[in-house]
Each structure stands twice: as structure tokens, then as C-alpha cells.
Amino acid sequence: MNFRDHVARALAEDLGTGDVTTQALFPASVPASGTIVAEEPEGLILAGLAVAVEVFAQVDPSLTCSSSFADGDRIPANATVLTITGDGRSLLQSERVALNFLQRLSGIATLTAKFCDAVKGFRTRIVDTRKTTPGLRVLEKWAVTLGGGANHRFGLGDGILIKDNHLTLAGGDVARACRLARERAPHGLKIEVEVQSLEAAQAALDGRADIILLDNMTAPAIRKAVELIKGRATIEVSGGVTLGNVREIAAAGPDLISVGALTHSAPAARFSMDILPQ
């Protein structure tokens, strides 16, 4: 995955015309070493280590980075995930951007892992959504996979998903909307449609939908929908999914559970960076 442009944009945003504090205090090189430590009390799933290394490399190619971990590893509390040596001025200029990537992406990976752990023993897969930070979708969806989740559509061209607003504009006929999509869609694209009732699920079957998205339905209603569909379409569930109810939803039998919170509400993972002179 190419994330050089993401790093370059983040550095341009932060450094701008220069680090005036560092420039004022250190007119000459200051040999130093920095350590980045994971501080989550319960540990975390590491995501963004390679991105952080790229941050340091773009600021100063002479910096040396070393780590005994890799992206996707489970990291215990207080573990040193990265050591950087070189000019202390470069470490100061890189610190915030490197930590921002690590905190954001590791937070997503760690939350995803919690959802995946919660549904172990069921065939259901946890998938993400397009509810991502503008400009960071590729990185955030990568973090989801590091946490054990799967990616839904990256963009609007990856598959047909007929949602409530589409249906409203199209007159509300679920079966007809599915048929129109089938007739006009590029060859090979699957047809998915969002429904909120058993009647609409039956209409989706009548329209030969490939995937039926059960939106904001209770676990008992999901179970009834699964019985109705009987393997004739892939079943996805979304809406109101939390760590508290995801296992109950998985037990109802869907193939996929999509969780927007993986990317729009994941808490930042805690990291710190200490810099010492050498």
C-alpha cells in the first residue's frame, strides 16, 4: 500500500513553513534518541507503524528506526514499539504526525479486534463501512483488516447498494429497484439492497438481490429474516451494533455485520514519545 502521499500531506499541514520553536532553540544538530511507547492499559493492536516510519524518513532520511514489532501485532501495555535515533530536531518535527497516525490507526484496529473477538464461534464476519475520515479511507480500512475485520466497499463504484434514500427517490418499490439495478448495472456487480422489515426482505428476494442488508432490526427480527431468506442471498446486518449486542446479533445467523463505529468512533490508542540527548 502506498501511503507516502498521506504522510506528505500530513507533514505539510503540521510543519508548514517550519518549526519555529525547534529552530529558535537548536541552531545546530542535536544527537538524540526517541522511543515510542504503547500506553493502553489493556494492550492494543498495532496499526500505522510503517506509516510512522515513513514520517520520520520524509522529515529526515538520515534518521534510523528500529522495532521488534510489525503492524497487526498485539502489543502489551508499556511496550516500546519504535526507537528512532538521529538529529533531535528532526525527531521533534516528526513526533506529532507519527503519533497521530499510530493513535488513529491502532485505535481502529484495536476496536475492530474487540468486535471480532465478540463474535468468535459464529460464521459472521465483521465489516467496515464508508464512514471514514475524508482522505484517510485507505489507511483506516487497512487498519480494520489488521484488527481482523473485512472491508466493505471502498467507494461507490465497487458495488450496488440501494439504500433508503435511493428507494425513496425510486418510488419505494424494493423489488423494482433491484430489477432496474440488475438491468443497468455493469456486468458482474452484485446487487445489495437495504431493508427494514420482513416484507421488504421478501421484496428483495423477489427482485433477486444478491445481498440483503437488514438495517436497524432487532435480533429476533433478524432471526426471522434469516429463516425467510434461507440462503438465497447473503445477509448483512447494520445499524445500532455495539460491543454489547454484537454477539446476540451474530447468533441470529447473518453472514456479515457492518459496523460504522470501527472508523467513525474508534477511540485513539494511547502512545507517548520521549526524546533524550545522546
Buried (B, 14 or more C-beta within 10 A) or exposed (E): EEBEEBBEEBBEEBBEEEBEEBEEEBEEEBEBBBBBBBEBEEBBBBBBBBBBBBBBBBBBEEBEBEBEBEBBBEBEEEBBBBBBBBBBBBBBBBBBBBBBBBBBBBBBBBBBBBBBBBBEEBEBBBBBBBBBEEEBBBBBBBBBBBBBBBBBBBEEEEBBBBEEEBBEEBEEEBBBBBBBBBEEEEEEBBBBBBBBBBEBBBBBBEBBBBBBBBBEBBBEBBBBBBEBBEEEBBBBBBBEBEEEEBBBBBBBBBBBBBBBBBBBEBEBBBBEBEBEEE
